[in-house]
């Protein structure tokens, strides 16, 4: 008999599994806390469950983590894992530490179908969606590595944020992505605040409002150009979902969120392509037209082998930022992290070039 994996089951699903082996529903809550609050993978160590129940759980179920194939730590302490799932497929997960906190950047697909011209992951064709359990388990691997499961001697929480900005387009895999984020934010378990979860999308219009109504987390849009002509050159998805449709969906997202919740627009600075003050003027005009509460993340381009684009100069990036700020928009320049281990924005890839 093949054992069922428990990581990735919703609370209701876990309760049904417990009832199916003849146990009372309240046992599911105890088990949930062992899995997601304590991070325990060994049923034998779940001390407030009876010996009989622990043996029964071990007979029918398993609690596993992806296999760590390789891990690298950058000179700036960024930590990257190459993880392998049961079928041999691989993805990358990154932890980006700050002084007193940090963000785990999780993937939602093996490869990506969006095919942005500037993105290393996009050069690896889509293989499959990740399951909810495979998405959740990436964060659990990071918690394992840093020993951040609660204990009498440990209440630190450096892994404080989740950014769904790894490999894949999360809104091409909404069912599993939403289910995973609900597990990760559940107050009885891992309990990451919804305000500390950011979902980043290339702009899958029909799903954008659901980020508010189903998840209530932060939204980031990979915009990267101020008009459709330029955006379509670097992001073929723009032919399907042009900028105006994306911004209309963002309006709906904001209406469904608490007042004052802005949308973050990620903007990759590409030399002599989208980095002029005229481009910045167009961006401001777009935000005013759609009356959006917006913040811009200006991202220095991270080169990778075989890509045609080059980074904008520092002077141009700073001038672009100052222009947006002069109209009241936050426009921080993201500090590139983990470049020396290809862990920076747009650099993740889990297959060799000959695969």
Secondary structure, DSSP 8 states (H G I E B T S, - for coil): ---EE-TT--HHHHHHHHHHTT--THHHHHHHIIIIIS----GGG-TTS-HHHHHHHHHHEE----EEEEEEE-TT--EEEEEE-TTS-EEEEEEEE-SS-EEEE---EES-SS--TT-TGGGS---EE--HHHHHHHHHHHHHHHT-S-BTTB------EEEE-SSS-GGGSHHHHHHHHHHHH-TTTT---GGGEEEEES--HHHHHHIIIII--EEEEE---SSHHHHHHH-GGGGTS-HHHHHHHHHHHHHHS-TT--EEEEEEEBTTTS-SHHHHHHHHHHHHHHT--EEEEEEE----TT----B--HHHHHHHHHHHHHTT-EEEEE---SGGGT-STT----S-TT-
